[in-house]
């Protein structure tokens, strides 16, 4: 599934009318969430239909719109209860519509939505070349929302057939806070991230909150400053992640390579049990957003993605397999004398794991990229020199 998200302007109807309809939808959804939260056992979708359909219809909602409302409320409560969270309180003005209440004309970039007895036409403000990629594909729902600034947004998830090509080469990425190490089997290239810049803005916002204690909640000036800092921080992360994802995916496609990443899905949960301080740093580090951006672009361009177990990628020597010792971020192998920094070690070990996953038998894929030998045969002689090229940008 890939989602087309674009800002829109109303061609038919007014913003106040649309906001009123979205407010009624939010109020109805919140009413159902409050009712479900008190139940010990959540009902099925058919039971939800019997409980809430007539109530919503009496408020003027269309038949399929009623289904979307209680279906979304049920999924929200179920997700929060499974994660052990508190009762959800909806903040955003959002409506989810299916094919019976929305019509999509991507050729003219026009979306027609029906909310109760009103019809709204929304013109998409997006690049025609990008929208053309979604034409003649199946969409599942239309999500219309209004943000705090009064801007209208339209999101549409599309079914995307992912057919990755057979890779001839491999690129591995070791994602860190300040730099990303990219290894292609011959050299390591370091790319500076903007995560530290985003974190600095978050720290500024938190410093304002600490300095003014609880007064910032009631002071519009400080509240606007805090929101602006968090918004800038979020925009930096999203913008840079999308740009880097497109760069690395197009580069991989050009040389017909696969992209190898660490499977960091459970990294925060594992770290939270060991060190609260480390968990706090990881929660601010947007590594998952960057990975998601890379995955999204890889699906769009049919570039294969390989996820490797991160275990041992920074502690094992990529040359002989022995355990490394560290002096700050400099890794030293006491067995073979290999010396490199932590990011280089991670990128090379991810590369080696991906090679073994793609071609476990010796051959062009199973060849050790640094020594022309396979690790399965014991690795190279200890006195054989090793070269790793670096490129900095």
Secondary structure, DSSP 8 states (H G I E B T S, - for coil): -EEEEEEEEEEES-HHHHHHHHHHHHHHHHHHHHHHHT-SS---HHHHHHHHHHHHHHTT--HHHHHHHHHHHHHHHHHHHHTT-------SEEEEE-TTTEEEETTTTEEEEEETTEEEEEEEES-HHHHHTTTTS-EEEEEEEE-TTS-EEEEEEE---------SEEEEEEE-SSEEEEE-SSEEEEEE-SHHHHHHHHHHHHHHHHHTGGGGGT-HHHHHHHHHHHHHHHHHHHHHHHHHHHHHHHHHHHTTEEEEEE--TTHHHHHHHH-HHHHHHHHHS-HHHHHHHHHHHHHHHT--EEEE--TTTTTB-TTT--B-EEETTEEE-TTT--EEEHHHHHHHHHHHHHHHHH--SSSTTTS-TTTSS-GGGT-S-TTS----EEEE-
